[in-house]
């Protein structure tokens, strides 16, 4: 038996007169384990929710929006074709 394991058993194991302390020890260890498990589950769910929400938002809106501020855009079909040939562009409308 290793020294660390021996010390941990001495703290967890109660003497005959201190049974109540042992119960409190096990309840507190269980509470901490339950809290850590709940935290891990909530973080995993929120991370998945964030990824799903980001994919939905980017799926509905474009990454780049080209606008002409001086008036209506002229010859936008030619511009769309020029943008579509760029590396990494999936689609342009």
N, CA, C and O atoms as a CHARMM CRD file, in Angstrom:
* protein
*
  372
    1    1 UNK  N      0.86000  -1.17600   0.00000 PROA 1      0.00000
    2    1 UNK  CA     0.00000   0.00000   0.00000 PROA 1      0.00000
    3    1 UNK  C      0.90400   1.23700   0.00000 PROA 1      0.00000
    4    1 UNK  O      1.84100   1.33300   0.79300 PROA 1      0.00000
    5    2 UNK  N      0.60900   2.18100  -0.90300 PROA 2      0.00000
    6    2 UNK  CA     1.43200   3.38200  -0.99100 PROA 2      0.00000
    7    2 UNK  C      1.14300   4.31800   0.17700 PROA 2      0.00000
    8    2 UNK  O      0.10400   4.23100   0.83200 PROA 2      0.00000
    9    3 UNK  N      2.07900   5.19800   0.40900 PROA 3      0.00000
   10    3 UNK  CA     1.96700   6.13300   1.53000 PROA 3      0.00000
   11    3 UNK  C      0.77300   7.06600   1.35600 PROA 3      0.00000
   12    3 UNK  O      0.05300   7.33000   2.31900 PROA 3      0.00000
   13    4 UNK  N      0.55100   7.57000   0.13700 PROA 4      0.00000
   14    4 UNK  CA    -0.56000   8.48800  -0.11500 PROA 4      0.00000
   15    4 UNK  C     -1.90500   7.80900   0.11400 PROA 4      0.00000
   16    4 UNK  O     -2.81800   8.39700   0.69500 PROA 4      0.00000
   17    5 UNK  N     -2.01700   6.58000  -0.34300 PROA 5      0.00000
   18    5 UNK  CA    -3.25800   5.83400  -0.15400 PROA 5      0.00000
   19    5 UNK  C     -3.51300   5.56900   1.32900 PROA 5      0.00000
   20    5 UNK  O     -4.65200   5.64300   1.79300 PROA 5      0.00000
   21    6 UNK  N     -2.45300   5.26300   2.06600 PROA 6      0.00000
   22    6 UNK  CA    -2.56500   5.02300   3.50200 PROA 6      0.00000
   23    6 UNK  C     -3.04400   6.27400   4.23400 PROA 6      0.00000
   24    6 UNK  O     -3.91400   6.19000   5.10100 PROA 6      0.00000
   25    7 UNK  N     -2.48500   7.42600   3.89100 PROA 7      0.00000
   26    7 UNK  CA    -2.89700   8.68700   4.53000 PROA 7      0.00000
   27    7 UNK  C     -4.35200   9.00700   4.18200 PROA 7      0.00000
   28    7 UNK  O     -5.11200   9.43800   5.04900 PROA 7      0.00000
   29    8 UNK  N     -4.74300   8.80100   2.93000 PROA 8      0.00000
   30    8 UNK  CA    -6.12900   9.09900   2.54600 PROA 8      0.00000
   31    8 UNK  C     -7.11400   8.19300   3.27600 PROA 8      0.00000
   32    8 UNK  O     -8.19200   8.64500   3.66100 PROA 8      0.00000
   33    9 UNK  N     -6.76800   6.93000   3.47200 PROA 9      0.00000
   34    9 UNK  CA    -7.65300   6.03300   4.22000 PROA 9      0.00000
   35    9 UNK  C     -7.75800   6.43500   5.68500 PROA 9      0.00000
   36    9 UNK  O     -8.82000   6.29500   6.29200 PROA 9      0.00000
   37   10 UNK  N     -6.67300   6.92900   6.25300 PROA 10     0.00000
   38   10 UNK  CA    -6.72600   7.35200   7.65700 PROA 10     0.00000
   39   10 UNK  C     -7.64800   8.54500   7.83300 PROA 10     0.00000
   40   10 UNK  O     -8.31700   8.66100   8.86000 PROA 10     0.00000
   41   11 UNK  N     -7.69600   9.44100   6.84200 PROA 11     0.00000
   42   11 UNK  CA    -8.59200  10.59300   6.95500 PROA 11     0.00000
   43   11 UNK  C    -10.04300  10.22200   6.65200 PROA 11     0.00000
   44   11 UNK  O    -10.96100  10.80000   7.23400 PROA 11     0.00000
   45   12 UNK  N    -10.25500   9.28000   5.76200 PROA 12     0.00000
   46   12 UNK  CA   -11.62100   8.89600   5.40900 PROA 12     0.00000
   47   12 UNK  C    -12.24400   7.94300   6.42300 PROA 12     0.00000
   48   12 UNK  O    -13.45500   7.97400   6.64100 PROA 12     0.00000
   49   13 UNK  N    -11.44000   7.11400   7.03000 PROA 13     0.00000
   50   13 UNK  CA   -11.93300   6.12500   7.98400 PROA 13     0.00000
   51   13 UNK  C    -12.06200   6.77400   9.36300 PROA 13     0.00000
   52   13 UNK  O    -11.10900   7.35000   9.88700 PROA 13     0.00000
   53   14 UNK  N    -13.23700   6.66800   9.92600 PROA 14     0.00000
   54   14 UNK  CA   -13.47800   7.29200  11.23000 PROA 14     0.00000
   55   14 UNK  C    -13.17700   6.31300  12.35500 PROA 14     0.00000
   56   14 UNK  O    -13.22300   5.09400  12.18800 PROA 14     0.00000
   57   15 UNK  N    -12.87000   6.88900  13.49200 PROA 15     0.00000
   58   15 UNK  CA   -12.72000   6.06500  14.68600 PROA 15     0.00000
   59   15 UNK  C    -14.11400   5.70400  15.18900 PROA 15     0.00000
   60   15 UNK  O    -15.10800   6.22700  14.68500 PROA 15     0.00000
   61   16 UNK  N    -14.19400   4.83800  16.15100 PROA 16     0.00000
   62   16 UNK  CA   -15.49300   4.37300  16.63600 PROA 16     0.00000
   63   16 UNK  C    -16.33700   5.50000  17.20200 PROA 16     0.00000
   64   16 UNK  O    -17.55900   5.48000  17.05400 PROA 16     0.00000
   65   17 UNK  N    -15.73000   6.46700  17.83500 PROA 17     0.00000
   66   17 UNK  CA   -16.48100   7.55500  18.45300 PROA 17     0.00000
   67   17 UNK  C    -16.87700   8.62000  17.43500 PROA 17     0.00000
   68   17 UNK  O    -17.75000   9.44200  17.71300 PROA 17     0.00000
   69   18 UNK  N    -16.25700   8.61800  16.27700 PROA 18     0.00000
   70   18 UNK  CA   -16.47300   9.69200  15.30600 PROA 18     0.00000
   71   18 UNK  C    -17.17900   9.17700  14.04600 PROA 18     0.00000
   72   18 UNK  O    -16.74900   9.48000  12.93300 PROA 18     0.00000
   73   19 UNK  N    -18.21700   8.43000  14.20600 PROA 19     0.00000
   74   19 UNK  CA   -18.95600   7.89700  13.05700 PROA 19     0.00000
   75   19 UNK  C    -19.63300   9.02700  12.29400 PROA 19     0.00000
   76   19 UNK  O    -19.72200   8.97900  11.06800 PROA 19     0.00000
   77   20 UNK  N    -20.10800  10.04100  13.00700 PROA 20     0.00000
   78   20 UNK  CA   -20.78000  11.16800  12.36700 PROA 20     0.00000
   79   20 UNK  C    -19.83500  11.92300  11.43700 PROA 20     0.00000
   80   20 UNK  O    -20.25900  12.40200  10.38500 PROA 20     0.00000
   81   21 UNK  N    -18.56400  12.03500  11.81200 PROA 21     0.00000
   82   21 UNK  CA   -17.57500  12.71600  10.97000 PROA 21     0.00000
   83   21 UNK  C    -17.38000  11.94500   9.67300 PROA 21     0.00000
   84   21 UNK  O    -17.22900  12.55100   8.61200 PROA 21     0.00000
   85   22 UNK  N    -17.38200  10.62800   9.74100 PROA 22     0.00000
   86   22 UNK  CA   -17.21900   9.81400   8.54100 PROA 22     0.00000
   87   22 UNK  C    -18.40500   9.99500   7.59500 PROA 22     0.00000
   88   22 UNK  O    -18.22100  10.05700   6.37900 PROA 22     0.00000
   89   23 UNK  N    -19.60300  10.07800   8.13400 PROA 23     0.00000
   90   23 UNK  CA   -20.78800  10.28900   7.29800 PROA 23     0.00000
   91   23 UNK  C    -20.71200  11.64700   6.61400 PROA 23     0.00000
   92   23 UNK  O    -21.01800  11.76500   5.42800 PROA 23     0.00000
   93   24 UNK  N    -20.30900  12.66100   7.35100 PROA 24     0.00000
   94   24 UNK  CA   -20.16600  14.00300   6.77200 PROA 24     0.00000
   95   24 UNK  C    -19.10200  14.00500   5.68300 PROA 24     0.00000
   96   24 UNK  O    -19.27000  14.65300   4.65000 PROA 24     0.00000
   97   25 UNK  N    -18.01800  13.29000   5.90600 PROA 25     0.00000
   98   25 UNK  CA   -16.94800  13.22100   4.90600 PROA 25     0.00000
   99   25 UNK  C    -17.45800  12.61600   3.60400 PROA 25     0.00000
  100   25 UNK  O    -17.21700  13.15900   2.52600 PROA 25     0.00000
  101   26 UNK  N    -18.15600  11.49900   3.70400 PROA 26     0.00000
  102   26 UNK  CA   -18.65400  10.84400   2.48800 PROA 26     0.00000
  103   26 UNK  C    -19.74500  11.66600   1.80900 PROA 26     0.00000
  104   26 UNK  O    -19.82400  11.68400   0.58100 PROA 26     0.00000
  105   27 UNK  N    -20.57800  12.33900   2.58000 PROA 27     0.00000
  106   27 UNK  CA   -21.59100  13.21200   1.98100 PROA 27     0.00000
  107   27 UNK  C    -20.95100  14.39200   1.25400 PROA 27     0.00000
  108   27 UNK  O    -21.39700  14.77000   0.17000 PROA 27     0.00000
  109   28 UNK  N    -19.91600  14.96900   1.84300 PROA 28     0.00000
  110   28 UNK  CA   -19.26400  16.10600   1.18300 PROA 28     0.00000
  111   28 UNK  C    -18.52000  15.67000  -0.07700 PROA 28     0.00000
  112   28 UNK  O    -18.52500  16.39200  -1.07400 PROA 28     0.00000
  113   29 UNK  N    -17.88600  14.50800  -0.04700 PROA 29     0.00000
  114   29 UNK  CA   -17.21400  13.99800  -1.25400 PROA 29     0.00000
  115   29 UNK  C    -18.24200  13.71700  -2.34700 PROA 29     0.00000
  116   29 UNK  O    -18.01000  14.02500  -3.51600 PROA 29     0.00000
  117   30 UNK  N    -19.37400  13.13400  -1.96500 PROA 30     0.00000
  118   30 UNK  CA   -20.44000  12.88500  -2.94000 PROA 30     0.00000
  119   30 UNK  C    -21.01700  14.17100  -3.50700 PROA 30     0.00000
  120   30 UNK  O    -21.31500  14.24400  -4.69900 PROA 30     0.00000
  121   31 UNK  N    -21.17600  15.19000  -2.66200 PROA 31     0.00000
  122   31 UNK  CA   -21.68600  16.48100  -3.13300 PROA 31     0.00000
  123   31 UNK  C    -20.74400  17.15400  -4.10900 PROA 31     0.00000
  124   31 UNK  O    -21.17500  17.71700  -5.11500 PROA 31     0.00000
  125   32 UNK  N    -19.45500  17.09300  -3.80700 PROA 32     0.00000
  126   32 UNK  CA   -18.46700  17.68700  -4.72000 PROA 32     0.00000
  127   32 UNK  C    -18.44900  16.92300  -6.04200 PROA 32     0.00000
  128   32 UNK  O    -18.37700  17.53600  -7.10800 PROA 32     0.00000
  129   33 UNK  N    -18.51400  15.59600  -5.98300 PROA 33     0.00000
  130   33 UNK  CA   -18.53700  14.79800  -7.22000 PROA 33     0.00000
  131   33 UNK  C    -19.78200  15.10300  -8.04500 PROA 33     0.00000
  132   33 UNK  O    -19.70600  15.21100  -9.26900 PROA 33     0.00000
  133   34 UNK  N    -20.92500  15.24200  -7.38000 PROA 34     0.00000
  134   34 UNK  CA   -22.16300  15.56800  -8.08800 PROA 34     0.00000
  135   34 UNK  C    -22.09000  16.96300  -8.71300 PROA 34     0.00000
  136   34 UNK  O    -22.54700  17.16100  -9.83900 PROA 34     0.00000
  137   35 UNK  N    -21.52300  17.91800  -7.99700 PROA 35     0.00000
  138   35 UNK  CA   -21.38000  19.27700  -8.53300 PROA 35     0.00000
  139   35 UNK  C    -20.45900  19.33300  -9.73700 PROA 35     0.00000
  140   35 UNK  O    -20.75800  20.01400 -10.71800 PROA 35     0.00000
  141   36 UNK  N    -19.34200  18.62400  -9.67000 PROA 36     0.00000
  142   36 UNK  CA   -18.40500  18.59600 -10.79900 PROA 36     0.00000
  143   36 UNK  C    -19.04600  17.91200 -12.00500 PROA 36     0.00000
  144   36 UNK  O    -18.87300  18.36500 -13.13700 PROA 36     0.00000
  145   37 UNK  N    -19.78000  16.83200 -11.77400 PROA 37     0.00000
  146   37 UNK  CA   -20.46000  16.14500 -12.88400 PROA 37     0.00000
  147   37 UNK  C    -21.50300  17.05100 -13.52400 PROA 37     0.00000
  148   37 UNK  O    -21.62300  17.09200 -14.74800 PROA 37     0.00000
  149   38 UNK  N    -22.26000  17.78000 -12.69900 PROA 38     0.00000
  150   38 UNK  CA   -23.26700  18.70100 -13.24100 PROA 38     0.00000
  151   38 UNK  C    -22.60600  19.81000 -14.04500 PROA 38     0.00000
  152   38 UNK  O    -23.11100  20.19500 -15.10000 PROA 38     0.00000
  153   39 UNK  N    -21.48700  20.32600 -13.56000 PROA 39     0.00000
  154   39 UNK  CA   -20.77000  21.38200 -14.28000 PROA 39     0.00000
  155   39 UNK  C    -20.26700  20.88400 -15.63200 PROA 39     0.00000
  156   39 UNK  O    -20.38500  21.59300 -16.63100 PROA 39     0.00000
  157   40 UNK  N    -19.71800  19.69500 -15.67600 PROA 40     0.00000
  158   40 UNK  CA   -19.21800  19.13200 -16.93800 PROA 40     0.00000
  159   40 UNK  C    -20.36300  18.92400 -17.92400 PROA 40     0.00000
  160   40 UNK  O    -20.21900  19.21500 -19.11100 PROA 40     0.00000
  161   41 UNK  N    -21.49100  18.42700 -17.44300 PROA 41     0.00000
  162   41 UNK  CA   -22.64000  18.19400 -18.32700 PROA 41     0.00000
  163   41 UNK  C    -23.17700  19.50400 -18.87600 PROA 41     0.00000
  164   41 UNK  O    -23.46700  19.60400 -20.06900 PROA 41     0.00000
  165   42 UNK  N    -23.31300  20.51000 -18.02300 PROA 42     0.00000
  166   42 UNK  CA   -23.83600  21.80700 -18.47500 PROA 42     0.00000
  167   42 UNK  C    -22.89200  22.45300 -19.47800 PROA 42     0.00000
  168   42 UNK  O    -23.34800  23.00800 -20.47800 PROA 42     0.00000
  169   43 UNK  N    -21.58700  22.39300 -19.23400 PROA 43     0.00000
  170   43 UNK  CA   -20.63000  22.97000 -20.18500 PROA 43     0.00000
  171   43 UNK  C    -20.67300  22.24400 -21.52700 PROA 43     0.00000
  172   43 UNK  O    -20.56900  22.88400 -22.57300 PROA 43     0.00000
  173   44 UNK  N    -20.82100  20.93400 -21.51600 PROA 44     0.00000
  174   44 UNK  CA   -20.90000  20.18200 -22.77000 PROA 44     0.00000
  175   44 UNK  C    -22.16000  20.53900 -23.54800 PROA 44     0.00000
  176   44 UNK  O    -22.11200  20.70500 -24.76600 PROA 44     0.00000
  177   45 UNK  N    -23.28700  20.65800 -22.84800 PROA 45     0.00000
  178   45 UNK  CA   -24.54300  21.01200 -23.52000 PROA 45     0.00000
  179   45 UNK  C    -24.46400  22.42000 -24.08700 PROA 45     0.00000
  180   45 UNK  O    -24.88900  22.65100 -25.21900 PROA 45     0.00000
  181   46 UNK  N    -23.92700  23.36500 -23.32400 PROA 46     0.00000
  182   46 UNK  CA   -23.83300  24.74600 -23.79700 PROA 46     0.00000
  183   46 UNK  C    -22.86500  24.86800 -24.97200 PROA 46     0.00000
  184   46 UNK  O    -23.10400  25.65700 -25.88600 PROA 46     0.00000
  185   47 UNK  N    -21.78500  24.10200 -24.96100 PROA 47     0.00000
  186   47 UNK  CA   -20.84500  24.12800 -26.08200 PROA 47     0.00000
  187   47 UNK  C    -21.52000  23.59900 -27.34700 PROA 47     0.00000
  188   47 UNK  O    -21.34300  24.17100 -28.42300 PROA 47     0.00000
  189   48 UNK  N    -22.27800  22.53200 -27.23300 PROA 48     0.00000
  190   48 UNK  CA   -23.01300  22.01000 -28.38800 PROA 48     0.00000
  191   48 UNK  C    -24.07400  22.97700 -28.86900 PROA 48     0.00000
  192   48 UNK  O    -24.27800  23.12500 -30.07400 PROA 48     0.00000
  193   49 UNK  N    -24.76200  23.64500 -27.92900 PROA 49     0.00000
  194   49 UNK  CA   -25.77800  24.62800 -28.29500 PROA 49     0.00000
  195   49 UNK  C    -25.14500  25.80900 -29.02200 PROA 49     0.00000
  196   49 UNK  O    -25.70500  26.31100 -29.99600 PROA 49     0.00000
  197   50 UNK  N    -23.97700  26.25400 -28.55100 PROA 50     0.00000
  198   50 UNK  CA   -23.29500  27.37800 -29.19700 PROA 50     0.00000
  199   50 UNK  C    -22.87300  27.01800 -30.61900 PROA 50     0.00000
  200   50 UNK  O    -23.03300  27.82200 -31.53700 PROA 50     0.00000
  201   51 UNK  N    -22.34000  25.82400 -30.80200 PROA 51     0.00000
  202   51 UNK  CA   -21.92400  25.38600 -32.13900 PROA 51     0.00000
  203   51 UNK  C    -23.12100  25.27500 -33.07300 PROA 51     0.00000
  204   51 UNK  O    -23.05300  25.70100 -34.22600 PROA 51     0.00000
  205   52 UNK  N    -24.20800  24.70900 -32.58400 PROA 52     0.00000
  206   52 UNK  CA   -25.41700  24.56900 -33.39700 PROA 52     0.00000
  207   52 UNK  C    -25.98800  25.93300 -33.76500 PROA 52     0.00000
  208   52 UNK  O    -26.39300  26.14900 -34.90700 PROA 52     0.00000
  209   53 UNK  N    -26.02100  26.84700 -32.81200 PROA 53     0.00000
  210   53 UNK  CA   -26.53700  28.18900 -33.07400 PROA 53     0.00000
  211   53 UNK  C    -25.66400  28.92600 -34.08700 PROA 53     0.00000
  212   53 UNK  O    -26.18500  29.60600 -34.97100 PROA 53     0.00000
  213   54 UNK  N    -24.34700  28.80100 -33.96800 PROA 54     0.00000
  214   54 UNK  CA   -23.43200  29.44600 -34.91200 PROA 54     0.00000
  215   54 UNK  C    -23.63700  28.89700 -36.32000 PROA 54     0.00000
  216   54 UNK  O    -23.64100  29.65700 -37.28700 PROA 54     0.00000
  217   55 UNK  N    -23.80600  27.58100 -36.43900 PROA 55     0.00000
  218   55 UNK  CA   -24.03800  26.98000 -37.75700 PROA 55     0.00000
  219   55 UNK  C    -25.35700  27.43900 -38.36200 PROA 55     0.00000
  220   55 UNK  O    -25.43600  27.67200 -39.56800 PROA 55     0.00000
  221   56 UNK  N    -26.39300  27.57300 -37.53900 PROA 56     0.00000
  222   56 UNK  CA   -27.68500  28.03500 -38.05200 PROA 56     0.00000
  223   56 UNK  C    -27.61200  29.49000 -38.50400 PROA 56     0.00000
  224   56 UNK  O    -28.17100  29.84200 -39.54200 PROA 56     0.00000
  225   57 UNK  N    -26.93500  30.33000 -37.74200 PROA 57     0.00000
  226   57 UNK  CA   -26.83200  31.75000 -38.10800 PROA 57     0.00000
  227   57 UNK  C    -26.01500  31.91100 -39.38000 PROA 57     0.00000
  228   57 UNK  O    -26.41000  32.65500 -40.27800 PROA 57     0.00000
  229   58 UNK  N    -24.88400  31.22500 -39.46800 PROA 58     0.00000
  230   58 UNK  CA   -24.05500  31.34700 -40.66200 PROA 58     0.00000
  231   58 UNK  C    -24.69700  30.67200 -41.86500 PROA 58     0.00000
  232   58 UNK  O    -24.39300  31.03000 -43.00300 PROA 58     0.00000
  233   59 UNK  N    -25.57200  29.71100 -41.63900 PROA 59     0.00000
  234   59 UNK  CA   -26.26600  29.06400 -42.74500 PROA 59     0.00000
  235   59 UNK  C    -27.31700  29.95700 -43.37100 PROA 59     0.00000
  236   59 UNK  O    -27.62000  29.82000 -44.55600 PROA 59     0.00000
  237   60 UNK  N    -27.87800  30.87100 -42.59400 PROA 60     0.00000
  238   60 UNK  CA   -28.92300  31.75300 -43.11400 PROA 60     0.00000
  239   60 UNK  C    -28.35300  33.04900 -43.67700 PROA 60     0.00000
  240   60 UNK  O    -28.91000  33.60800 -44.62200 PROA 60     0.00000
  241   61 UNK  N    -27.27200  33.52600 -43.12200 PROA 61     0.00000
  242   61 UNK  CA   -26.68200  34.79300 -43.55500 PROA 61     0.00000
  243   61 UNK  C    -25.35800  34.52600 -44.25700 PROA 61     0.00000
  244   61 UNK  O    -24.69000  33.52400 -44.00600 PROA 61     0.00000
  245   62 UNK  N    -25.00400  35.43100 -45.12700 PROA 62     0.00000
  246   62 UNK  CA   -23.74200  35.27100 -45.84500 PROA 62     0.00000
  247   62 UNK  C    -22.58000  35.73600 -44.97600 PROA 62     0.00000
  248   62 UNK  O    -22.75800  36.49500 -44.02300 PROA 62     0.00000
  249   63 UNK  N    -21.40400  35.26800 -45.32300 PROA 63     0.00000
  250   63 UNK  CA   -20.21100  35.68100 -44.60700 PROA 63     0.00000
  251   63 UNK  C    -19.77500  37.07400 -45.04900 PROA 63     0.00000
  252   63 UNK  O    -19.25200  37.84900 -44.24800 PROA 63     0.00000
  253   64 UNK  N    -19.99000  37.38700 -46.30700 PROA 64     0.00000
  254   64 UNK  CA   -19.61700  38.69500 -46.86100 PROA 64     0.00000
  255   64 UNK  C    -20.82000  39.25700 -47.60700 PROA 64     0.00000
  256   64 UNK  O    -21.50700  38.53800 -48.33300 PROA 64     0.00000
  257   65 UNK  N    -21.06400  40.53700 -47.42100 PROA 65     0.00000
  258   65 UNK  CA   -22.14500  41.22800 -48.11300 PROA 65     0.00000
  259   65 UNK  C    -21.53100  42.42800 -48.82900 PROA 65     0.00000
  260   65 UNK  O    -21.01800  43.34400 -48.18600 PROA 65     0.00000
  261   66 UNK  N    -21.58400  42.42000 -50.16100 PROA 66     0.00000
  262   66 UNK  CA   -21.03700  43.52100 -50.95400 PROA 66     0.00000
  263   66 UNK  C    -22.15900  44.48100 -51.31600 PROA 66     0.00000
  264   66 UNK  O    -23.20200  44.07500 -51.82800 PROA 66     0.00000
  265   67 UNK  N    -21.92600  45.77700 -51.03900 PROA 67     0.00000
  266   67 UNK  CA   -22.93200  46.79900 -51.33800 PROA 67     0.00000
  267   67 UNK  C    -22.24500  47.99600 -51.98600 PROA 67     0.00000
  268   67 UNK  O    -21.07200  48.27700 -51.74200 PROA 67     0.00000
  269   68 UNK  N    -23.00400  48.67700 -52.80600 PROA 68     0.00000
  270   68 UNK  CA   -22.51400  49.92300 -53.39400 PROA 68     0.00000
  271   68 UNK  C    -23.24900  51.05900 -52.68500 PROA 68     0.00000
  272   68 UNK  O    -24.47900  51.10700 -52.68200 PROA 68     0.00000
  273   69 UNK  N    -22.49300  51.96100 -52.09100 PROA 69     0.00000
  274   69 UNK  CA   -23.10100  53.02500 -51.29100 PROA 69     0.00000
  275   69 UNK  C    -23.52300  54.23400 -52.12300 PROA 69     0.00000
  276   69 UNK  O    -24.26900  55.08500 -51.64000 PROA 69     0.00000
  277   70 UNK  N    -23.06100  54.31600 -53.35000 PROA 70     0.00000
  278   70 UNK  CA   -23.39400  55.48400 -54.17800 PROA 70     0.00000
  279   70 UNK  C    -24.69300  55.30900 -54.94900 PROA 70     0.00000
  280   70 UNK  O    -25.17300  56.26000 -55.56400 PROA 70     0.00000
  281   71 UNK  N    -25.26200  54.13200 -54.92900 PROA 71     0.00000
  282   71 UNK  CA   -26.49600  53.89500 -55.67000 PROA 71     0.00000
  283   71 UNK  C    -26.66200  52.42200 -55.94300 PROA 71     0.00000
  284   71 UNK  O    -26.04600  51.58800 -55.28000 PROA 71     0.00000
  285   72 UNK  N    -27.49900  52.09200 -56.92600 PROA 72     0.00000
  286   72 UNK  CA   -27.68700  50.67400 -57.24300 PROA 72     0.00000
  287   72 UNK  C    -26.41500  50.08400 -57.85300 PROA 72     0.00000
  288   72 UNK  O    -25.68400  50.76400 -58.57300 PROA 72     0.00000
  289   73 UNK  N    -26.16400  48.81900 -57.55500 PROA 73     0.00000
  290   73 UNK  CA   -24.96400  48.15600 -58.05400 PROA 73     0.00000
  291   73 UNK  C    -25.16300  47.80700 -59.52300 PROA 73     0.00000
  292   73 UNK  O    -26.15500  47.18700 -59.90700 PROA 73     0.00000
  293   74 UNK  N    -24.20600  48.21600 -60.32200 PROA 74     0.00000
  294   74 UNK  CA   -24.27400  47.96300 -61.75800 PROA 74     0.00000
  295   74 UNK  C    -23.43400  46.73400 -62.08800 PROA 74     0.00000
  296   74 UNK  O    -22.34800  46.54500 -61.54000 PROA 74     0.00000
  297   75 UNK  N    -23.94100  45.92000 -62.97000 PROA 75     0.00000
  298   75 UNK  CA   -23.24300  44.73400 -63.46900 PROA 75     0.00000
  299   75 UNK  C    -22.85000  43.78100 -62.32800 PROA 75     0.00000
  300   75 UNK  O    -21.70400  43.34300 -62.22800 PROA 75     0.00000
  301   76 UNK  N    -23.82300  43.47900 -61.48600 PROA 76     0.00000
  302   76 UNK  CA   -23.54900  42.60700 -60.33800 PROA 76     0.00000
  303   76 UNK  C    -23.34500  41.15800 -60.75400 PROA 76     0.00000
  304   76 UNK  O    -22.71600  40.39600 -60.01900 PROA 76     0.00000
  305   77 UNK  N    -23.86200  40.75500 -61.91400 PROA 77     0.00000
  306   77 UNK  CA   -23.64100  39.38300 -62.37900 PROA 77     0.00000
  307   77 UNK  C    -22.16300  39.13000 -62.66700 PROA 77     0.00000
  308   77 UNK  O    -21.63300  38.06600 -62.35000 PROA 77     0.00000
  309   78 UNK  N    -21.51000  40.11100 -63.26600 PROA 78     0.00000
  310   78 UNK  CA   -20.08400  39.98500 -63.55500 PROA 78     0.00000
  311   78 UNK  C    -19.28700  39.92500 -62.25300 PROA 78     0.00000
  312   78 UNK  O    -18.35100  39.13600 -62.13000 PROA 78     0.00000
  313   79 UNK  N    -19.66000  40.75600 -61.28700 PROA 79     0.00000
  314   79 UNK  CA   -18.98300  40.75100 -59.99000 PROA 79     0.00000
  315   79 UNK  C    -19.18400  39.40600 -59.27900 PROA 79     0.00000
  316   79 UNK  O    -18.25300  38.88300 -58.66800 PROA 79     0.00000
  317   80 UNK  N    -20.38600  38.85500 -59.35900 PROA 80     0.00000
  318   80 UNK  CA   -20.66800  37.56200 -58.72600 PROA 80     0.00000
  319   80 UNK  C    -19.84000  36.45000 -59.36300 PROA 80     0.00000
  320   80 UNK  O    -19.35200  35.56200 -58.66400 PROA 80     0.00000
  321   81 UNK  N    -19.67800  36.49500 -60.68000 PROA 81     0.00000
  322   81 UNK  CA   -18.85700  35.48800 -61.35600 PROA 81     0.00000
  323   81 UNK  C    -17.38900  35.63100 -60.97400 PROA 81     0.00000
  324   81 UNK  O    -16.69600  34.62900 -60.79600 PROA 81     0.00000
  325   82 UNK  N    -16.90500  36.87800 -60.84600 PROA 82     0.00000
  326   82 UNK  CA   -15.51200  37.09800 -60.43700 PROA 82     0.00000
  327   82 UNK  C    -15.26800  36.60800 -59.00500 PROA 82     0.00000
  328   82 UNK  O    -14.21000  36.05400 -58.70500 PROA 82     0.00000
  329   83 UNK  N    -16.23200  36.81100 -58.14600 PROA 83     0.00000
  330   83 UNK  CA   -16.08400  36.36500 -56.75900 PROA 83     0.00000
  331   83 UNK  C    -16.16200  34.85000 -56.67500 PROA 83     0.00000
  332   83 UNK  O    -15.46700  34.24400 -55.86000 PROA 83     0.00000
  333   84 UNK  N    -16.98700  34.23100 -57.49200 PROA 84     0.00000
  334   84 UNK  CA   -17.19400  32.78800 -57.43200 PROA 84     0.00000
  335   84 UNK  C    -15.95100  31.99800 -57.82100 PROA 84     0.00000
  336   84 UNK  O    -15.79400  30.85800 -57.38300 PROA 84     0.00000
  337   85 UNK  N    -15.06600  32.56800 -58.63000 PROA 85     0.00000
  338   85 UNK  CA   -13.86100  31.83900 -59.04100 PROA 85     0.00000
  339   85 UNK  C    -12.76700  31.89800 -57.97900 PROA 85     0.00000
  340   85 UNK  O    -11.75000  31.21900 -58.11700 PROA 85     0.00000
  341   86 UNK  N    -12.94700  32.68300 -56.93400 PROA 86     0.00000
  342   86 UNK  CA   -11.94100  32.77300 -55.87600 PROA 86     0.00000
  343   86 UNK  C    -11.88300  31.46900 -55.09000 PROA 86     0.00000
  344   86 UNK  O    -12.88000  30.76100 -54.95100 PROA 86     0.00000
  345   87 UNK  N    -10.69600  31.16900 -54.58100 PROA 87     0.00000
  346   87 UNK  CA   -10.48900  29.94800 -53.81200 PROA 87     0.00000
  347   87 UNK  C    -11.23400  30.03800 -52.47400 PROA 87     0.00000
  348   87 UNK  O    -11.08700  31.01700 -51.74300 PROA 87     0.00000
  349   88 UNK  N    -12.02500  29.02300 -52.16400 PROA 88     0.00000
  350   88 UNK  CA   -12.75100  28.97600 -50.90200 PROA 88     0.00000
  351   88 UNK  C    -14.17500  29.47400 -50.97800 PROA 88     0.00000
  352   88 UNK  O    -14.92500  29.32300 -50.01400 PROA 88     0.00000
  353   89 UNK  N    -14.57600  30.06800 -52.10200 PROA 89     0.00000
  354   89 UNK  CA   -15.94300  30.55600 -52.25300 PROA 89     0.00000
  355   89 UNK  C    -16.81700  29.39500 -52.70100 PROA 89     0.00000
  356   89 UNK  O    -16.52100  28.73400 -53.69700 PROA 89     0.00000
  357   90 UNK  N    -17.88900  29.14900 -51.96600 PROA 90     0.00000
  358   90 UNK  CA   -18.78800  28.04200 -52.29000 PROA 90     0.00000
  359   90 UNK  C    -19.85500  28.49500 -53.26800 PROA 90     0.00000
  360   90 UNK  O    -20.14300  27.80100 -54.24200 PROA 90     0.00000
  361   91 UNK  N    -20.44800  29.66500 -53.01200 PROA 91     0.00000
  362   91 UNK  CA   -21.51800  30.15100 -53.87400 PROA 91     0.00000
  363   91 UNK  C    -21.59500  31.66100 -53.76000 PROA 91     0.00000
  364   91 UNK  O    -21.15900  32.25000 -52.77100 PROA 91     0.00000
  365   92 UNK  N    -22.15800  32.27600 -54.79200 PROA 92     0.00000
  366   92 UNK  CA   -22.39900  33.72100 -54.76400 PROA 92     0.00000
  367   92 UNK  C    -23.69900  33.99500 -55.50600 PROA 92     0.00000
  368   92 UNK  O    -24.01200  33.35100 -56.50800 PROA 92     0.00000
  369   93 UNK  N    -24.45200  34.96900 -54.98900 PROA 93     0.00000
  370   93 UNK  CA   -25.71200  35.33300 -55.63900 PROA 93     0.00000
  371   93 UNK  C    -25.79900  36.83600 -55.74400 PROA 93     0.00000
  372   93 UNK  O    -26.78300  37.36300 -56.26100 PROA 93     0.00000
